[in-house]
Amino acid sequence: MSRTVIRGGLVITASDEIHADVLIEDGRIAALAASGTPAAEAWTAERVVDATGKYVIPGGVDAHTHMELPFGGTFASDTFETGTRAAAWGGTTTIVDFAVQSVGHTLREGLDAWHAKAEGNCAIDYGFHMIVSDVDDETLKEMDLLVEEGVTSFKQFMAYPGVFYSDDGQILRAMQRSAENGGLIMMHAENGIAIDVLVEQALARGETDPRYHGEVRKALLEAEATHRAIRLAQVAGAPLYVVHVSAREAVAELIRARDDGLNVFGETCPQYLFLSTDNLAEPDFEGAKYVCSTPLRPREHQAALWKGLRTNDLQVVSTDHCPFCFTGQKELGRGDFSKIPNGLPGVENRMDLLHQAVVDGHISRRRWIEIACATPARMFGLYPKKGTIAPGADADIVIYDPHAEQVISAETHHMNVDYSAYEGRRVTGRVETVLSRGEPVITEREYTGHAGHGVYTPRSTCQYLN
């Protein structure tokens, strides 16, 4: 039996803060005891980690990543190996990535392809959602089978006609099926049909720079699609999780639905909390670095997102990590913003940026852990194995120095991408040591993990619906 003791830290979970020692046995948390008490002092172990003056927090759960995603004629630049290593550097110990069903192919073919990409390559544990691109009778039957084997969430797109797009009828059918089998529909809510018209009109006017990406993907079209998704889910009697909410008008739709008692949930991402259309407007095509969908919004939208996180009308902060290098990938859209691959790097930055939000007074420490660890684990059927520090949970633990200062930069990050969306931003707080199932992946700012340590983790259904 291998044993580790973490001594002297402030243990922070979504519900508690306590100065406690943590005993780990064979990859799981065995016990907690108040620091300095006879019970804690009696513990012996091969490995003792001194966390005095530090936070001891659950490893982050990033429920929205896209490693190796094919998009716009290229691929996301992080592999499962590089992306999960970078996640660990940032204090995230579990990702849920998106397997893709291609039109004309089965869900099983898509899922098998993603298992092949990830297996043996991940530094941390991982699960999968399933992108449903082709709704027919066979797809609906397959959804039942996937839920039974631990792929319990399905993403649909109201955007990207001709690629991932589903029409309202397809969406309704998938929602009806998920209402029966316990799955959760995740929705990219933007009116892609209308957006394509605006894109065509903008390009015809010679408006080709990256900033027009944000102007054509209007907040009202995010709000309209969010409203429509909510109503379709209501008709189907199904729960709904809206991904990467960026606009205050869309937040208002979620608030209205939740006030009506509907099982509707919302996620936002650090880029919408910390970046804005000012970044999209950066000169010399630099704005291309910030092209993602839903797009960055004017700065005044940020207050509604922070408020939504405080009031629990937004429950989760994920990254939508989907990196493309500026050189050779983002540059595909020079002269035509619609050809810029959509996505930002961020899996390494989420926990630090949200700690900065604690420092800045936007959220509390426990809320930080709630939106980054506990709630995503509960939302996607991983709790209490993941997302908390409690006896029986996996020993996914981060020793976090709340006083260390760092400057975010592409020169020092570990994501396989040639720029940082947060270049030069100074933040307070830094990951020091990371354990995944009790094994050190980061040890005092050195990578000590390895590809293949991370294992596939089947999930139960959404734990907010039981």
Disulfide bonds with the S-S distance in Angstrom:
none
